[in-house]
Amino acid sequence: MLSITEQFSTECAPCGKMRGGARHREDDEAGLVIDDLRYDCGCRRIRHEFHDGSVRIKIVRHDGKVLMDEHSADFEV
């Protein structure tokens, strides 16, 4: 599994403020991709892409409020 962590300077965090932070990405090259952004203010943006092609996105503000928590399989028949 390939794992990369890198710092970024400024990006718009889920709280609306421009903040720096770190991005952690894991990829098993078979369909599983984990992308986790942690902003300096405490906000997080998490994206998981699974082997079956479904995607889960979760966005959490620095105060703990979940702004989005969606899974593409929730909408499939």
All heavy atoms as a GROMACS GRO file, in nm:
protein
  613
    1MET      N    1   0.085  -0.117   0.000
    1MET     CA    2   0.000   0.000   0.000
    1MET      C    3   0.090   0.123   0.000
    1MET      O    4   0.181   0.134   0.081
    1MET     CB    5  -0.092  -0.001   0.121
    1MET     CG    6  -0.184   0.119   0.123
    1MET     SD    7  -0.307   0.118   0.254
    1MET     CE    8  -0.429   0.010   0.184
    2LEU      N    9   0.064   0.214  -0.091
    2LEU     CA   10   0.138   0.339  -0.101
    2LEU      C   11   0.079   0.440  -0.004
    2LEU      O   12  -0.043   0.459   0.000
    2LEU     CB   13   0.128   0.392  -0.244
    2LEU     CG   14   0.196   0.525  -0.272
    2LEU    CD1   15   0.347   0.512  -0.254
    2LEU    CD2   16   0.165   0.569  -0.413
    3SER      N   17   0.162   0.504   0.076
    3SER     CA   18   0.116   0.601   0.175
    3SER      C   19   0.200   0.728   0.164
    3SER      O   20   0.324   0.721   0.166
    3SER     CB   21   0.130   0.542   0.315
    3SER     OG   22   0.090   0.635   0.412
    4ILE      N   23   0.132   0.843   0.148
    4ILE     CA   24   0.200   0.972   0.133
    4ILE      C   25   0.137   1.073   0.228
    4ILE      O   26   0.015   1.084   0.235
    4ILE     CB   27   0.188   1.025  -0.011
    4ILE    CG1   28   0.250   0.928  -0.110
    4ILE    CG2   29   0.250   1.163  -0.024
    4ILE    CD1   30   0.223   0.962  -0.255
    5THR      N   31   0.221   1.146   0.302
    5THR     CA   32   0.174   1.257   0.385
    5THR      C   33   0.251   1.380   0.342
    5THR      O   34   0.374   1.377   0.335
    5THR     CB   35   0.196   1.228   0.534
    5THR    OG1   36   0.126   1.109   0.570
    5THR    CG2   37   0.145   1.343   0.619
    6GLU      N   38   0.179   1.488   0.315
    6GLU     CA   39   0.244   1.612   0.274
    6GLU      C   40   0.172   1.732   0.335
    6GLU      O   41   0.053   1.726   0.364
    6GLU     CB   42   0.248   1.624   0.122
    6GLU     CG   43   0.112   1.621   0.056
    6GLU     CD   44   0.118   1.613  -0.096
    6GLU    OE1   45   0.227   1.588  -0.149
    6GLU    OE2   46   0.014   1.630  -0.158
    7GLN      N   47   0.245   1.837   0.355
    7GLN     CA   48   0.190   1.961   0.409
    7GLN      C   49   0.140   2.048   0.293
    7GLN      O   50   0.195   2.042   0.184
    7GLN     CB   51   0.297   2.039   0.487
    7GLN     CG   52   0.353   1.965   0.606
    7GLN     CD   53   0.252   1.948   0.717
    7GLN    OE1   54   0.175   2.038   0.747
    7GLN    NE2   55   0.250   1.830   0.779
    8PHE      N   56   0.034   2.126   0.319
    8PHE     CA   57  -0.008   2.225   0.220
    8PHE      C   58  -0.017   2.359   0.290
    8PHE      O   59  -0.040   2.368   0.410
    8PHE     CB   60  -0.140   2.186   0.151
    8PHE     CG   61  -0.258   2.166   0.241
    8PHE    CD1   62  -0.340   2.272   0.275
    8PHE    CD2   63  -0.288   2.041   0.292
    8PHE    CE1   64  -0.449   2.254   0.358
    8PHE    CE2   65  -0.396   2.021   0.374
    8PHE     CZ   66  -0.478   2.128   0.408
    9SER      N   67   0.002   2.468   0.214
    9SER     CA   68   0.012   2.601   0.275
    9SER      C   69  -0.124   2.660   0.308
    9SER      O   70  -0.156   2.675   0.425
    9SER     CB   71   0.093   2.695   0.187
    9SER     OG   72   0.036   2.701   0.058
   10THR      N   73  -0.203   2.695   0.212
   10THR     CA   74  -0.334   2.751   0.242
   10THR      C   75  -0.439   2.697   0.147
   10THR      O   76  -0.415   2.683   0.027
   10THR     CB   77  -0.336   2.906   0.235
   10THR    OG1   78  -0.284   2.947   0.110
   10THR    CG2   79  -0.258   2.968   0.347
   11GLU      N   80  -0.552   2.667   0.204
   11GLU     CA   81  -0.667   2.615   0.130
   11GLU      C   82  -0.790   2.653   0.213
   11GLU      O   83  -0.781   2.670   0.333
   11GLU     CB   84  -0.652   2.463   0.120
   11GLU     CG   85  -0.743   2.398   0.020
   11GLU     CD   86  -0.710   2.250   0.005
   11GLU    OE1   87  -0.601   2.218  -0.044
   11GLU    OE2   88  -0.796   2.168   0.043
   12CYS      N   89  -0.903   2.664   0.149
   12CYS     CA   90  -1.025   2.698   0.221
   12CYS      C   91  -1.073   2.577   0.301
   12CYS      O   92  -1.109   2.474   0.245
   12CYS     CB   93  -1.134   2.745   0.125
   12CYS     SG   94  -1.279   2.809   0.209
   13ALA      N   95  -1.070   2.590   0.433
   13ALA     CA   96  -1.115   2.483   0.523
   13ALA      C   97  -1.268   2.479   0.525
   13ALA      O   98  -1.334   2.576   0.485
   13ALA     CB   99  -1.061   2.508   0.663
   14PRO      N  100  -1.328   2.371   0.572
   14PRO     CA  101  -1.474   2.362   0.580
   14PRO      C  102  -1.541   2.473   0.662
   14PRO      O  103  -1.656   2.505   0.640
   14PRO     CB  104  -1.497   2.225   0.646
   14PRO     CG  105  -1.380   2.145   0.601
   14PRO     CD  106  -1.265   2.242   0.603
   15CYS      N  107  -1.466   2.536   0.753
   15CYS     CA  108  -1.522   2.646   0.832
   15CYS      C  109  -1.523   2.777   0.754
   15CYS      O  110  -1.578   2.876   0.800
   15CYS     CB  111  -1.445   2.663   0.962
   15CYS     SG  112  -1.271   2.710   0.941
   16GLY      N  113  -1.463   2.777   0.635
   16GLY     CA  114  -1.462   2.895   0.550
   16GLY      C  115  -1.337   2.979   0.560
   16GLY      O  116  -1.320   3.075   0.487
   17LYS      N  117  -1.245   2.944   0.650
   17LYS     CA  118  -1.122   3.019   0.668
   17LYS      C  119  -1.010   2.957   0.586
   17LYS      O  120  -1.007   2.837   0.562
   17LYS     CB  121  -1.084   3.022   0.816
   17LYS     CG  122  -1.188   3.090   0.901
   17LYS     CD  123  -1.150   3.086   1.046
   17LYS     CE  124  -1.262   3.153   1.127
   17LYS     NZ  125  -1.239   3.142   1.270
   18MET      N  126  -0.916   3.039   0.545
   18MET     CA  127  -0.799   2.992   0.472
   18MET      C  128  -0.699   2.940   0.573
   18MET      O  129  -0.654   3.013   0.661
   18MET     CB  130  -0.738   3.105   0.388
   18MET     CG  131  -0.831   3.157   0.280
   18MET     SD  132  -0.881   3.031   0.162
   18MET     CE  133  -0.732   3.011   0.068
   19ARG      N  134  -0.666   2.811   0.564
   19ARG     CA  135  -0.576   2.747   0.659
   19ARG      C  136  -0.483   2.651   0.588
   19ARG      O  137  -0.515   2.597   0.483
   19ARG     CB  138  -0.656   2.667   0.763
   19ARG     CG  139  -0.746   2.750   0.849
   19ARG     CD  140  -0.665   2.825   0.952
   19ARG     NE  141  -0.753   2.889   1.048
   19ARG     CZ  142  -0.756   3.020   1.069
   19ARG    NH1  143  -0.678   3.100   1.001
   19ARG    NH2  144  -0.837   3.072   1.159
   20GLY      N  145  -0.370   2.628   0.649
   20GLY     CA  146  -0.277   2.526   0.603
   20GLY      C  147  -0.312   2.395   0.670
   20GLY      O  148  -0.408   2.385   0.747
   21GLY      N  149  -0.231   2.293   0.644
   21GLY     CA  150  -0.257   2.165   0.707
   21GLY      C  151  -0.177   2.054   0.644
   21GLY      O  152  -0.073   2.077   0.582
   22ALA      N  153  -0.227   1.932   0.660
   22ALA     CA  154  -0.158   1.813   0.608
   22ALA      C  155  -0.257   1.725   0.533
   22ALA      O  156  -0.373   1.714   0.572
   22ALA     CB  157  -0.094   1.735   0.721
   23ARG      N  158  -0.208   1.664   0.427
   23ARG     CA  159  -0.288   1.569   0.350
   23ARG      C  160  -0.220   1.433   0.359
   23ARG      O  161  -0.101   1.419   0.334
   23ARG     CB  162  -0.297   1.613   0.204
   23ARG     CG  163  -0.352   1.504   0.114
   23ARG     CD  164  -0.361   1.547  -0.030
   23ARG     NE  165  -0.502   1.549  -0.063
   23ARG     CZ  166  -0.562   1.638  -0.138
   23ARG    NH1  167  -0.493   1.735  -0.190
   23ARG    NH2  168  -0.690   1.629  -0.161
   24HIS      N  169  -0.300   1.334   0.396
   24HIS     CA  170  -0.251   1.196   0.403
   24HIS      C  171  -0.329   1.115   0.301
   24HIS      O  172  -0.451   1.117   0.299
   24HIS     CB  173  -0.272   1.139   0.544
   24HIS     CG  174  -0.225   0.998   0.556
   24HIS    ND1  175  -0.092   0.965   0.569
   24HIS    CD2  176  -0.294   0.881   0.554
   24HIS    CE1  177  -0.082   0.833   0.576
   24HIS    NE2  178  -0.203   0.780   0.566
   25ARG      N  179  -0.257   1.043   0.216
   25ARG     CA  180  -0.321   0.965   0.110
   25ARG      C  181  -0.263   0.823   0.110
   25ARG      O  182  -0.142   0.805   0.116
   25ARG     CB  183  -0.299   1.031  -0.026
   25ARG     CG  184  -0.366   0.960  -0.139
   25ARG     CD  185  -0.348   1.039  -0.268
   25ARG     NE  186  -0.392   0.964  -0.382
   25ARG     CZ  187  -0.512   0.970  -0.436
   25ARG    NH1  188  -0.603   1.050  -0.384
   25ARG    NH2  189  -0.543   0.899  -0.541
   26GLU      N  190  -0.352   0.725   0.106
   26GLU     CA  191  -0.314   0.585   0.096
   26GLU      C  192  -0.383   0.526  -0.026
   26GLU      O  193  -0.498   0.556  -0.053
   26GLU     CB  194  -0.354   0.507   0.220
   26GLU     CG  195  -0.280   0.551   0.344
   26GLU     CD  196  -0.316   0.469   0.466
   26GLU    OE1  197  -0.361   0.354   0.451
   26GLU    OE2  198  -0.301   0.523   0.577
   27ASP      N  199  -0.311   0.441  -0.099
   27ASP     CA  200  -0.363   0.381  -0.221
   27ASP      C  201  -0.306   0.240  -0.232
   27ASP      O  202  -0.185   0.221  -0.231
   27ASP     CB  203  -0.319   0.466  -0.341
   27ASP     CG  204  -0.380   0.421  -0.472
   27ASP    OD1  205  -0.436   0.311  -0.479
   27ASP    OD2  206  -0.370   0.498  -0.569
   28ASP      N  207  -0.394   0.140  -0.241
   28ASP     CA  208  -0.346   0.002  -0.253
   28ASP      C  209  -0.337  -0.043  -0.399
   28ASP      O  210  -0.306  -0.158  -0.427
   28ASP     CB  211  -0.432  -0.095  -0.172
   28ASP     CG  212  -0.569  -0.121  -0.232
   28ASP    OD1  213  -0.607  -0.054  -0.330
   28ASP    OD2  214  -0.638  -0.210  -0.178
   29GLU      N  215  -0.361   0.048  -0.492
   29GLU     CA  216  -0.353   0.024  -0.636
   29GLU      C  217  -0.448  -0.086  -0.683
   29GLU      O  218  -0.433  -0.140  -0.792
   29GLU     CB  219  -0.209  -0.005  -0.678
   29GLU     CG  220  -0.117   0.113  -0.652
   29GLU     CD  221   0.026   0.087  -0.694
   29GLU    OE1  222   0.055  -0.021  -0.750
   29GLU    OE2  223   0.108   0.176  -0.672
   30ALA      N  224  -0.547  -0.120  -0.601
   30ALA     CA  225  -0.648  -0.219  -0.639
   30ALA      C  226  -0.787  -0.161  -0.622
   30ALA      O  227  -0.885  -0.233  -0.626
   30ALA     CB  228  -0.632  -0.345  -0.555
   31GLY      N  229  -0.793  -0.029  -0.601
   31GLY     CA  230  -0.923   0.036  -0.591
   31GLY      C  231  -0.949   0.107  -0.460
   31GLY      O  232  -1.038   0.190  -0.451
   32LEU      N  233  -0.874   0.077  -0.355
   32LEU     CA  234  -0.894   0.143  -0.227
   32LEU      C  235  -0.807   0.268  -0.221
   32LEU      O  236  -0.685   0.261  -0.236
   32LEU     CB  237  -0.857   0.051  -0.111
   32LEU     CG  238  -0.869   0.112   0.029
   32LEU    CD1  239  -1.016   0.141   0.060
   32LEU    CD2  240  -0.809   0.020   0.133
   33VAL      N  241  -0.871   0.384  -0.200
   33VAL     CA  242  -0.799   0.511  -0.189
   33VAL      C  243  -0.854   0.584  -0.067
   33VAL      O  244  -0.975   0.603  -0.054
   33VAL     CB  245  -0.817   0.599  -0.315
   33VAL    CG1  246  -0.746   0.732  -0.298
   33VAL    CG2  247  -0.769   0.526  -0.439
   34ILE      N  248  -0.765   0.625   0.022
   34ILE     CA  249  -0.803   0.704   0.140
   34ILE      C  250  -0.734   0.838   0.128
   34ILE      O  251  -0.611   0.845   0.114
   34ILE     CB  252  -0.760   0.632   0.269
   34ILE    CG1  253  -0.832   0.498   0.280
   34ILE    CG2  254  -0.787   0.720   0.390
   34ILE    CD1  255  -0.781   0.409   0.390
   35ASP      N  256  -0.811   0.945   0.132
   35ASP     CA  257  -0.759   1.081   0.121
   35ASP      C  258  -0.810   1.159   0.242
   35ASP      O  259  -0.930   1.178   0.256
   35ASP     CB  260  -0.806   1.144  -0.010
   35ASP     CG  261  -0.729   1.268  -0.046
   35ASP    OD1  262  -0.620   1.291   0.009
   35ASP    OD2  263  -0.777   1.344  -0.132
   36ASP      N  264  -0.720   1.202   0.330
   36ASP     CA  265  -0.758   1.266   0.456
   36ASP      C  266  -0.686   1.400   0.466
   36ASP      O  267  -0.564   1.404   0.472
   36ASP     CB  268  -0.718   1.175   0.572
   36ASP     CG  269  -0.763   1.224   0.708
   36ASP    OD1  270  -0.830   1.329   0.715
   36ASP    OD2  271  -0.731   1.157   0.807
   37LEU      N  272  -0.763   1.510   0.466
   37LEU     CA  273  -0.707   1.643   0.484
   37LEU      C  274  -0.737   1.689   0.625
   37LEU      O  275  -0.852   1.688   0.669
   37LEU     CB  276  -0.770   1.742   0.385
   37LEU     CG  277  -0.711   1.745   0.246
   37LEU    CD1  278  -0.762   1.630   0.165
   37LEU    CD2  279  -0.744   1.876   0.180
   38ARG      N  280  -0.634   1.730   0.697
   38ARG     CA  281  -0.647   1.783   0.833
   38ARG      C  282  -0.595   1.927   0.829
   38ARG      O  283  -0.478   1.949   0.802
   38ARG     CB  284  -0.566   1.702   0.933
   38ARG     CG  285  -0.618   1.562   0.950
   38ARG     CD  286  -0.527   1.484   1.046
   38ARG     NE  287  -0.572   1.348   1.056
   38ARG     CZ  288  -0.636   1.299   1.162
   38ARG    NH1  289  -0.662   1.377   1.265
   38ARG    NH2  290  -0.675   1.174   1.164
   39TYR      N  291  -0.684   2.019   0.856
   39TYR     CA  292  -0.648   2.160   0.855
   39TYR      C  293  -0.595   2.203   0.991
   39TYR      O  294  -0.630   2.143   1.094
   39TYR     CB  295  -0.770   2.245   0.816
   39TYR     CG  296  -0.820   2.215   0.677
   39TYR    CD1  297  -0.912   2.114   0.655
   39TYR    CD2  298  -0.774   2.287   0.568
   39TYR    CE1  299  -0.958   2.085   0.527
   39TYR    CE2  300  -0.820   2.259   0.440
   39TYR     CZ  301  -0.911   2.158   0.420
   39TYR     OH  302  -0.956   2.130   0.294
   40ASP      N  303  -0.513   2.308   0.994
   40ASP     CA  304  -0.454   2.357   1.118
   40ASP      C  305  -0.560   2.402   1.220
   40ASP      O  306  -0.537   2.397   1.339
   40ASP     CB  307  -0.359   2.474   1.090
   40ASP     CG  308  -0.235   2.429   1.014
   40ASP    OD1  309  -0.200   2.309   1.020
   40ASP    OD2  310  -0.174   2.514   0.946
   41CYS      N  311  -0.678   2.441   1.174
   41CYS     CA  312  -0.785   2.486   1.263
   41CYS      C  313  -0.858   2.368   1.328
   41CYS      O  314  -0.935   2.386   1.421
   41CYS     CB  315  -0.884   2.575   1.188
   41CYS     SG  316  -0.966   2.492   1.050
   42GLY      N  317  -0.836   2.247   1.278
   42GLY     CA  318  -0.901   2.128   1.332
   42GLY      C  319  -1.007   2.069   1.241
   42GLY      O  320  -1.058   1.960   1.268
   43CYS      N  321  -1.042   2.137   1.133
   43CYS     CA  322  -1.139   2.083   1.036
   43CYS      C  323  -1.078   1.963   0.964
   43CYS      O  324  -0.955   1.951   0.954
   43CYS     CB  325  -1.176   2.190   0.933
   43CYS     SG  326  -1.272   2.328   0.996
   44ARG      N  327  -1.165   1.874   0.913
   44ARG     CA  328  -1.120   1.757   0.838
   44ARG      C  329  -1.208   1.734   0.716
   44ARG      O  330  -1.328   1.760   0.720
   44ARG     CB  331  -1.124   1.631   0.924
   44ARG     CG  332  -1.021   1.630   1.031
   44ARG     CD  333  -1.021   1.502   1.107
   44ARG     NE  334  -0.970   1.392   1.024
   44ARG     CZ  335  -0.977   1.266   1.060
   44ARG    NH1  336  -1.032   1.230   1.174
   44ARG    NH2  337  -0.929   1.172   0.982
   45ARG      N  338  -1.147   1.686   0.610
   45ARG     CA  339  -1.217   1.646   0.488
   45ARG      C  340  -1.165   1.506   0.454
   45ARG      O  341  -1.047   1.490   0.424
   45ARG     CB  342  -1.187   1.746   0.377
   45ARG     CG  343  -1.281   1.741   0.262
   45ARG     CD  344  -1.247   1.848   0.158
   45ARG     NE  345  -1.240   1.982   0.210
   45ARG     CZ  346  -1.334   2.076   0.190
   45ARG    NH1  347  -1.440   2.047   0.120
   45ARG    NH2  348  -1.319   2.195   0.240
   46ILE      N  349  -1.252   1.406   0.462
   46ILE     CA  350  -1.211   1.267   0.445
   46ILE      C  351  -1.284   1.206   0.325
   46ILE      O  352  -1.405   1.218   0.314
   46ILE     CB  353  -1.244   1.185   0.572
   46ILE    CG1  354  -1.182   1.253   0.694
   46ILE    CG2  355  -1.196   1.042   0.558
   46ILE    CD1  356  -1.250   1.216   0.823
   47ARG      N  357  -1.209   1.141   0.238
   47ARG     CA  358  -1.269   1.075   0.121
   47ARG      C  359  -1.212   0.934   0.111
   47ARG      O  360  -1.090   0.916   0.105
   47ARG     CB  361  -1.236   1.152  -0.007
   47ARG     CG  362  -1.301   1.094  -0.129
   47ARG     CD  363  -1.271   1.182  -0.252
   47ARG     NE  364  -1.346   1.141  -0.365
   47ARG     CZ  365  -1.312   1.043  -0.448
   47ARG    NH1  366  -1.200   0.975  -0.426
   47ARG    NH2  367  -1.387   1.012  -0.551
   48HIS      N  368  -1.300   0.835   0.113
   48HIS     CA  369  -1.261   0.696   0.097
   48HIS      C  370  -1.325   0.643  -0.030
   48HIS      O  371  -1.446   0.655  -0.048
   48HIS     CB  372  -1.310   0.610   0.214
   48HIS     CG  373  -1.245   0.642   0.344
   48HIS    ND1  374  -1.295   0.598   0.463
   48HIS    CD2  375  -1.135   0.714   0.374
   48HIS    CE1  376  -1.217   0.640   0.561
   48HIS    NE2  377  -1.120   0.711   0.510
   49GLU      N  378  -1.245   0.586  -0.116
   49GLU     CA  379  -1.295   0.520  -0.236
   49GLU      C  380  -1.266   0.371  -0.219
   49GLU      O  381  -1.151   0.332  -0.197
   49GLU     CB  382  -1.222   0.575  -0.359
   49GLU     CG  383  -1.280   0.529  -0.489
   49GLU     CD  384  -1.216   0.600  -0.607
   49GLU    OE1  385  -1.184   0.720  -0.596
   49GLU    OE2  386  -1.198   0.533  -0.710
   50PHE      N  387  -1.370   0.289  -0.225
   50PHE     CA  388  -1.357   0.147  -0.193
   50PHE      C  389  -1.339   0.062  -0.318
   50PHE      O  390  -1.362   0.108  -0.430
   50PHE     CB  391  -1.480   0.101  -0.114
   50PHE     CG  392  -1.495   0.175   0.016
   50PHE    CD1  393  -1.582   0.283   0.026
   50PHE    CD2  394  -1.422   0.138   0.128
   50PHE    CE1  395  -1.596   0.352   0.145
   50PHE    CE2  396  -1.435   0.207   0.247
   50PHE     CZ  397  -1.521   0.314   0.256
   51HIS      N  398  -1.301  -0.063  -0.299
   51HIS     CA  399  -1.276  -0.156  -0.409
   51HIS      C  400  -1.396  -0.175  -0.501
   51HIS      O  401  -1.381  -0.199  -0.619
   51HIS     CB  402  -1.231  -0.293  -0.355
   51HIS     CG  403  -1.099  -0.288  -0.286
   51HIS    ND1  404  -1.087  -0.295  -0.149
   51HIS    CD2  405  -0.973  -0.276  -0.334
   51HIS    CE1  406  -0.960  -0.288  -0.116
   51HIS    NE2  407  -0.888  -0.276  -0.226
   52ASP      N  408  -1.518  -0.163  -0.446
   52ASP     CA  409  -1.638  -0.182  -0.528
   52ASP      C  410  -1.678  -0.056  -0.605
   52ASP      O  411  -1.777  -0.053  -0.674
   52ASP     CB  412  -1.755  -0.229  -0.441
   52ASP     CG  413  -1.799  -0.127  -0.337
   52ASP    OD1  414  -1.738  -0.018  -0.328
   52ASP    OD2  415  -1.895  -0.158  -0.264
   53GLY      N  416  -1.598   0.051  -0.592
   53GLY     CA  417  -1.625   0.175  -0.664
   53GLY      C  418  -1.707   0.276  -0.586
   53GLY      O  419  -1.724   0.389  -0.629
   54SER      N  420  -1.760   0.238  -0.471
   54SER     CA  421  -1.838   0.332  -0.390
   54SER      C  422  -1.744   0.431  -0.322
   54SER      O  423  -1.625   0.405  -0.304
   54SER     CB  424  -1.922   0.257  -0.286
   54SER     OG  425  -1.840   0.189  -0.194
   55VAL      N  426  -1.799   0.547  -0.288
   55VAL     CA  427  -1.721   0.656  -0.230
   55VAL      C  428  -1.790   0.706  -0.105
   55VAL      O  429  -1.912   0.722  -0.103
   55VAL     CB  430  -1.705   0.772  -0.331
   55VAL    CG1  431  -1.629   0.888  -0.270
   55VAL    CG2  432  -1.636   0.724  -0.457
   56ARG      N  433  -1.713   0.734  -0.001
   56ARG     CA  434  -1.766   0.794   0.121
   56ARG      C  435  -1.692   0.925   0.144
   56ARG      O  436  -1.569   0.928   0.142
   56ARG     CB  437  -1.747   0.704   0.241
   56ARG     CG  438  -1.800   0.771   0.366
   56ARG     CD  439  -1.820   0.675   0.477
   56ARG     NE  440  -1.915   0.734   0.570
   56ARG     CZ  441  -1.982   0.665   0.657
   56ARG    NH1  442  -1.968   0.536   0.661
   56ARG    NH2  443  -2.065   0.725   0.738
   57ILE      N  444  -1.768   1.031   0.166
   57ILE     CA  445  -1.711   1.163   0.190
   57ILE      C  446  -1.764   1.213   0.324
   57ILE      O  447  -1.886   1.211   0.348
   57ILE     CB  448  -1.748   1.263   0.079
   57ILE    CG1  449  -1.694   1.213  -0.054
   57ILE    CG2  450  -1.696   1.402   0.112
   57ILE    CD1  451  -1.741   1.292  -0.174
   58LYS      N  452  -1.673   1.256   0.410
   58LYS     CA  453  -1.712   1.310   0.539
   58LYS      C  454  -1.637   1.440   0.560
   58LYS      O  455  -1.515   1.445   0.545
   58LYS     CB  456  -1.680   1.211   0.652
   58LYS     CG  457  -1.732   1.256   0.787
   58LYS     CD  458  -1.718   1.144   0.888
   58LYS     CE  459  -1.785   1.182   1.019
   58LYS     NZ  460  -1.780   1.072   1.115
   59ILE      N  461  -1.711   1.546   0.594
   59ILE     CA  462  -1.652   1.676   0.620
   59ILE      C  463  -1.693   1.718   0.761
   59ILE      O  464  -1.811   1.721   0.795
   59ILE     CB  465  -1.698   1.781   0.518
   59ILE    CG1  466  -1.657   1.737   0.377
   59ILE    CG2  467  -1.642   1.918   0.551
   59ILE    CD1  468  -1.711   1.825   0.266
   60VAL      N  469  -1.591   1.747   0.844
   60VAL     CA  470  -1.614   1.781   0.984
   60VAL      C  471  -1.549   1.916   1.013
   60VAL      O  472  -1.430   1.936   0.986
   60VAL     CB  473  -1.555   1.674   1.078
   60VAL    CG1  474  -1.584   1.708   1.223
   60VAL    CG2  475  -1.609   1.536   1.043
   61ARG      N  476  -1.627   2.008   1.068
   61ARG     CA  477  -1.575   2.139   1.107
   61ARG      C  478  -1.495   2.126   1.237
   61ARG      O  479  -1.512   2.031   1.312
   61ARG     CB  480  -1.693   2.236   1.126
   61ARG     CG  481  -1.656   2.381   1.115
   61ARG     CD  482  -1.776   2.470   1.104
   61ARG     NE  483  -1.869   2.445   1.214
   61ARG     CZ  484  -1.994   2.489   1.215
   61ARG    NH1  485  -2.041   2.557   1.113
   61ARG    NH2  486  -2.072   2.464   1.317
   62HIS      N  487  -1.408   2.223   1.266
   62HIS     CA  488  -1.318   2.216   1.381
   62HIS      C  489  -1.392   2.208   1.516
   62HIS      O  490  -1.336   2.161   1.614
   62HIS     CB  491  -1.222   2.336   1.383
   62HIS     CG  492  -1.291   2.468   1.386
   62HIS    ND1  493  -1.315   2.539   1.272
   62HIS    CD2  494  -1.341   2.540   1.489
   62HIS    CE1  495  -1.378   2.652   1.305
   62HIS    NE2  496  -1.394   2.654   1.435
   63ASP      N  497  -1.518   2.246   1.521
   63ASP     CA  498  -1.595   2.236   1.646
   63ASP      C  499  -1.666   2.101   1.660
   63ASP      O  500  -1.740   2.079   1.754
   63ASP     CB  501  -1.695   2.350   1.657
   63ASP     CG  502  -1.799   2.352   1.546
   63ASP    OD1  503  -1.799   2.262   1.459
   63ASP    OD2  504  -1.881   2.446   1.543
   64GLY      N  505  -1.642   2.011   1.564
   64GLY     CA  506  -1.699   1.877   1.570
   64GLY      C  507  -1.828   1.858   1.492
   64GLY      O  508  -1.877   1.746   1.479
   65LYS      N  509  -1.884   1.966   1.440
   65LYS     CA  510  -2.008   1.955   1.363
   65LYS      C  511  -1.980   1.886   1.230
   65LYS      O  512  -1.894   1.926   1.154
   65LYS     CB  513  -2.069   2.091   1.339
   65LYS     CG  514  -2.200   2.081   1.263
   65LYS     CD  515  -2.269   2.213   1.248
   65LYS     CE  516  -2.397   2.189   1.170
   65LYS     NZ  517  -2.486   2.299   1.169
   66VAL      N  518  -2.057   1.782   1.201
   66VAL     CA  519  -2.043   1.709   1.075
   66VAL      C  520  -2.123   1.785   0.968
   66VAL      O  521  -2.244   1.798   0.978
   66VAL     CB  522  -2.094   1.564   1.088
   66VAL    CG1  523  -2.086   1.493   0.954
   66VAL    CG2  524  -2.014   1.489   1.194
   67LEU      N  525  -2.054   1.836   0.868
   67LEU     CA  526  -2.119   1.912   0.762
   67LEU      C  527  -2.168   1.822   0.650
   67LEU      O  528  -2.265   1.853   0.582
   67LEU     CB  529  -2.023   2.017   0.705
   67LEU     CG  530  -1.969   2.118   0.806
   67LEU    CD1  531  -1.868   2.210   0.740
   67LEU    CD2  532  -2.082   2.198   0.870
   68MET      N  533  -2.100   1.708   0.630
   68MET     CA  534  -2.140   1.613   0.526
   68MET      C  535  -2.092   1.475   0.566
   68MET      O  536  -1.980   1.459   0.614
   68MET     CB  537  -2.080   1.651   0.391
   68MET     CG  538  -2.113   1.551   0.280
   68MET     SD  539  -2.019   1.577   0.127
   68MET     CE  540  -2.087   1.729   0.069
   69ASP      N  541  -2.175   1.376   0.546
   69ASP     CA  542  -2.138   1.237   0.566
   69ASP      C  543  -2.221   1.155   0.469
   69ASP      O  544  -2.333   1.116   0.500
   69ASP     CB  545  -2.163   1.193   0.711
   69ASP     CG  546  -2.104   1.055   0.741
   69ASP    OD1  547  -2.037   0.998   0.652
   69ASP    OD2  548  -2.126   1.005   0.852
   70GLU      N  549  -2.166   1.134   0.351
   70GLU     CA  550  -2.240   1.066   0.245
   70GLU      C  551  -2.161   0.946   0.194
   70GLU      O  552  -2.039   0.948   0.189
   70GLU     CB  553  -2.265   1.160   0.128
   70GLU     CG  554  -2.357   1.274   0.162
   70GLU     CD  555  -2.386   1.364   0.043
   70GLU    OE1  556  -2.338   1.335  -0.069
   70GLU    OE2  557  -2.457   1.462   0.062
   71HIS      N  558  -2.235   0.844   0.158
   71HIS     CA  559  -2.176   0.724   0.100
   71HIS      C  560  -2.254   0.693  -0.027
   71HIS      O  561  -2.375   0.684  -0.025
   71HIS     CB  562  -2.186   0.606   0.200
   71HIS     CG  563  -2.106   0.488   0.158
   71HIS    ND1  564  -2.156   0.391   0.075
   71HIS    CD2  565  -1.980   0.451   0.188
   71HIS    CE1  566  -2.064   0.300   0.056
   71HIS    NE2  567  -1.955   0.333   0.123
   72SER      N  568  -2.183   0.680  -0.137
   72SER     CA  569  -2.251   0.661  -0.266
   72SER      C  570  -2.336   0.535  -0.267
   72SER      O  571  -2.438   0.530  -0.335
   72SER     CB  572  -2.150   0.657  -0.381
   72SER     OG  573  -2.064   0.545  -0.368
   73ALA      N  574  -2.301   0.432  -0.191
   73ALA     CA  575  -2.381   0.309  -0.187
   73ALA      C  576  -2.516   0.332  -0.120
   73ALA      O  577  -2.609   0.253  -0.141
   73ALA     CB  578  -2.304   0.199  -0.114
   74ASP      N  579  -2.530   0.438  -0.041
   74ASP     CA  580  -2.658   0.469   0.023
   74ASP      C  581  -2.766   0.501  -0.079
   74ASP      O  582  -2.884   0.489  -0.052
   74ASP     CB  583  -2.644   0.590   0.119
   74ASP     CG  584  -2.558   0.559   0.239
   74ASP    OD1  585  -2.537   0.437   0.267
   74ASP    OD2  586  -2.513   0.652   0.304
   75PHE      N  587  -2.725   0.545  -0.199
   75PHE     CA  588  -2.821   0.588  -0.300
   75PHE      C  589  -2.840   0.487  -0.411
   75PHE      O  590  -2.917   0.507  -0.502
   75PHE     CB  591  -2.774   0.721  -0.360
   75PHE     CG  592  -2.748   0.824  -0.254
   75PHE    CD1  593  -2.618   0.860  -0.219
   75PHE    CD2  594  -2.854   0.881  -0.185
   75PHE    CE1  595  -2.596   0.954  -0.120
   75PHE    CE2  596  -2.830   0.975  -0.086
   75PHE     CZ  597  -2.702   1.011  -0.054
   76GLU      N  598  -2.768   0.375  -0.405
   76GLU     CA  599  -2.779   0.272  -0.508
   76GLU      C  600  -2.894   0.179  -0.475
   76GLU      O  601  -2.930   0.159  -0.362
   76GLU     CB  602  -2.648   0.194  -0.516
   76GLU     CG  603  -2.532   0.281  -0.562
   76GLU     CD  604  -2.400   0.208  -0.558
   76GLU    OE1  605  -2.398   0.090  -0.523
   76GLU    OE2  606  -2.299   0.271  -0.590
   77VAL      N  607  -2.952   0.119  -0.578
   77VAL     CA  608  -3.065   0.028  -0.560
   77VAL      C  609  -3.015  -0.114  -0.551
   77VAL      O  610  -2.924  -0.155  -0.609
   77VAL     CB  611  -3.166   0.042  -0.675
   77VAL    CG1  612  -3.278  -0.055  -0.658
   77VAL    CG2  613  -3.214   0.183  -0.681
   0.00000   0.00000   0.00000
